Amino acid sequence: MDEAVRAVADSLDRPSAARVYDYFLGGTNHYAIDREFAQKIQRTLPLIGEYMKTSRQFLGRAVRESVRLGVRQFVDIGSGLPTAGNVHDVADETRPQRDTRVVYVDNEPVALAHSQLLLADNADPARHAAIAADFLQTPDLWARVLDTGLIDARQPVALVINAVLHFVKDADDPDSRVACLRERLAPGSLLVLSQMTNENPRGDEERQALADLVGYYETTTNPGQLRTVAEFARFFGDWELLEPGLVYAPAWHPDRDTLFRRVPSESRVIGGVARKP
């Protein structure tokens, strides 16, 4: 825990994407540098907070559907800071038997530190763990996941990479990283993916605002890239997309609380869930 506290203290020289995300979700694990950055990008994209909440809502619906489909194991890569709607919270709410297991993975020291601190207060160490691993080092990442003893690789797993791939540029070869993880999952496993998109901006002003957003994140701990639906679809490989396919996130099994439910394309977030044959 002392190391976790030190990691948080040493991370305050630049905005953290994880803490900015927490800020927009209404959490409390952020600092002045993160709030200032969040307010800066909000002036360019006034709905950026709603876009991030859309990603979180999609995660919750995808976890609930995964549990209903019989999956009891979850690996959440790039999990960020524990806040409202964590995978283990949603899974336990959906399945009162509380027999689901979750491993959270992040390579950002501050996110891992916060996860360890907060999970120590509200999680079950026999079923939940937060570990350090790098998505760009996928064989090592998967080995560390298995080392927790919580995941049975012979059984289906829901692999969650939610609101993460827009922080991985094509130059870093995300295709082979996702493919490596797909190969390691048992038949019947699910792949839950989402990211922000720059497809079909409403006009030149929004197109420029989305480009500015990418530029702003170059100054954080997490630079990245936006993608169109066609550019994003490749990450599912040849797995079968569950209905309704790869869509704007609010169109994926919406409920009455879903933001942008009436006009999903205004959400700027795309997502889908695929199953391994």
Salt bridges, closest charged atoms under 4 A:
ASP22 OD2 - HIS30 ND1 3.00
ASP34 OD2 - ARG19 NE 2.47
GLU65 OE1 - ARG68 NH1 3.66
ASP89 OD1 - HIS88 NE2 3.23
ASP92 OD2 - ARG98 NH1 3.21
ASP92 OD2 - ARG127 NH2 3.00
ASP99 OD1 - ARG95 NE 2.56
ASP124 OD2 - ARG127 NE 3.18
ASP140 OD2 - ARG144 NE 2.91
ASP152 OD1 - ARG154 NE 2.97
ASP170 OD1 - ARG227 NH2 2.92
ASP170 OD1 - ARG234 NH2 2.80
ASP175 OD2 - ARG234 NE 2.37
ASP204 OD1 - ARG207 NH1 2.67
GLU206 OE2 - ARG202 NH2 3.19
GLU206 OE2 - ARG268 NE 3.70
GLU218 OE2 - LYS169 NZ 2.69
ASP255 OD2 - ARG64 NH2 3.51
